[in-house]
């Protein structure tokens, strides 16, 4: 067996990541979901289709709402800001999305949104893209109270 950390050593393992977390206070996270004007897609994730509308996840940022009635000329009609969002699902007019560690249910009707419910701390905080764990210096115990990691940015 081999290991990168000498179990007999008194020193801690090295926290090696080339990313820095983006951290939000919980109160800001809970007030962060908003309807914004349409914008271009930079880092798309999952796509959900409902009728002529496409809901396209912008990884860690939110959801683009696109009218695809004319596929040759899709119209970016709005963007739902949801920090920490990587996954979406939809049933009827309700969008289910992760808002960092929380699961939110958002009612969507005629380009208006309303957060209907929030289940706190359902998901683990995201880890840096170049590692499988959150380095100790960024752990919840080493940050201000009531903060949540919403994404990681390259240093």
C-alpha positions in Angstrom: 0.0 0.0 0.0 1.1 3.5 -0.6 0.0 6.9 0.6 0.7 10.6 -0.1 0.6 11.3 3.6 2.9 9.7 6.2 0.5 8.6 8.9 3.4 8.7 11.4 4.0 12.4 10.6 2.9 15.2 12.9 2.3 17.6 10.1 -1.0 18.0 8.2 -1.4 17.1 4.5 -0.7 19.9 2.1 -3.8 21.6 0.8 -3.0 21.7 -2.9 -5.6 23.5 -5.1 -5.2 26.2 -7.7 -8.8 27.4 -7.0 -10.2 29.8 -4.4 -13.8 29.4 -3.2 -16.4 32.1 -3.7 -18.3 32.3 -0.4 -21.6 33.8 0.4 -23.3 34.6 3.7 -26.4 32.4 4.1 -28.8 35.4 4.2 -27.4 36.6 0.9 -27.7 33.1 -0.6 -31.3 32.9 0.4 -32.0 36.3 -1.2 -30.0 35.6 -4.3 -32.6 34.1 -6.7 -33.7 36.9 -9.1 -35.1 37.3 -12.6 -32.7 39.2 -14.9 -32.7 40.1 -18.6 -31.5 37.5 -21.1 -27.8 37.1 -21.6 -25.4 35.0 -23.6 -24.4 31.5 -22.4 -20.8 31.1 -21.3 -20.6 27.8 -19.5 -23.7 25.7 -20.2 -24.7 22.7 -18.2 -28.0 20.8 -18.2 -30.9 21.6 -20.5 -34.6 21.2 -19.8 -37.3 21.7 -22.5 -40.9 22.7 -21.8 -43.0 23.5 -24.8 -41.1 26.1 -26.8 -39.0 27.1 -23.9 -35.5 25.9 -23.1 -34.1 26.2 -19.6 -30.3 26.0 -19.8 -28.1 25.8 -16.8 -25.2 28.2 -16.6 -22.9 26.2 -14.3 -22.7 27.8 -10.8 -24.6 30.9 -12.0 -28.3 30.1 -12.8 -30.7 29.3 -15.6 -31.1 30.9 -19.0 -34.7 30.9 -20.3 -34.8 30.8 -24.1 -37.9 31.0 -26.4 -37.1 28.4 -29.1 -40.4 28.7 -31.0 -38.2 29.7 -34.0 -35.2 27.4 -33.7 -33.3 29.4 -36.4 -33.7 32.5 -34.1 -33.9 31.5 -30.5 -34.6 34.5 -28.2 -32.9 34.9 -24.8 -35.8 36.1 -22.8 -34.4 35.9 -19.3 -31.9 34.6 -16.8 -32.7 33.3 -13.3 -29.8 34.0 -11.0 -29.1 31.0 -8.8 -25.6 31.0 -7.3 -24.1 27.6 -7.0 -26.6 26.0 -9.4 -25.5 22.9 -11.4 -28.6 20.9 -11.7 -32.3 21.5 -12.6 -35.5 19.6 -13.0 -39.0 20.8 -13.8 -42.6 19.6 -13.1 -45.5 21.6 -14.4 -44.5 25.3 -13.7 -42.1 24.5 -10.9 -38.3 24.5 -11.4 -36.3 22.5 -8.9 -32.7 23.6 -8.6 -29.8 23.5 -6.3 -28.8 26.9 -4.8 -25.3 25.9 -3.6 -26.2 23.5 -0.7 -30.0 24.2 -0.7 -32.8 22.7 -2.8 -35.2 25.3 -4.0 -38.6 25.1 -5.8 -39.2 28.1 -8.0 -42.6 28.9 -9.6 -42.1 30.1 -13.2 -45.1 31.7 -15.0 -44.9 34.2 -18.0 -41.3 35.3 -17.2 -41.9 35.9 -13.5 -40.5 33.7 -10.7 -41.2 33.1 -7.1 -39.3 30.9 -4.7 -41.9 28.6 -3.3 -39.8 26.5 -0.9 -36.2 26.0 0.3 -34.7 22.9 1.9 -31.5 24.0 3.6 -28.2 22.1 3.5 -29.5 19.2 1.3 -26.3 19.0 -0.8 -22.6 19.1 0.1 -20.6 22.2 -0.7 -18.9 22.0 -4.1 -15.3 20.9 -4.1 -12.6 22.5 -6.2 -12.4 21.1 -9.8 -8.8 19.9 -9.2 -9.4 18.0 -6.0 -12.0 15.8 -4.4 -12.2 17.6 -1.1 -12.4 21.1 0.4 -9.0 22.0 1.7 -8.9 22.5 5.5 -8.1 26.3 5.2 -11.5 26.7 3.5 -13.5 24.3 5.7 -16.6 25.7 7.4 -14.8 25.7 10.7 -12.1 28.0 9.3 -14.6 30.5 7.7 -17.0 33.1 9.2 -20.1 31.5 10.6 -23.1 31.1 8.3 -21.2 31.1 5.1 -21.5 28.7 2.1 -19.2 28.0 -0.8 -21.1 28.6 -4.1 -18.3 28.0 -6.6 -14.5 27.9 -7.1 -12.5 30.3 -9.3 -9.0 29.7 -10.8 -6.4 31.7 -8.8 
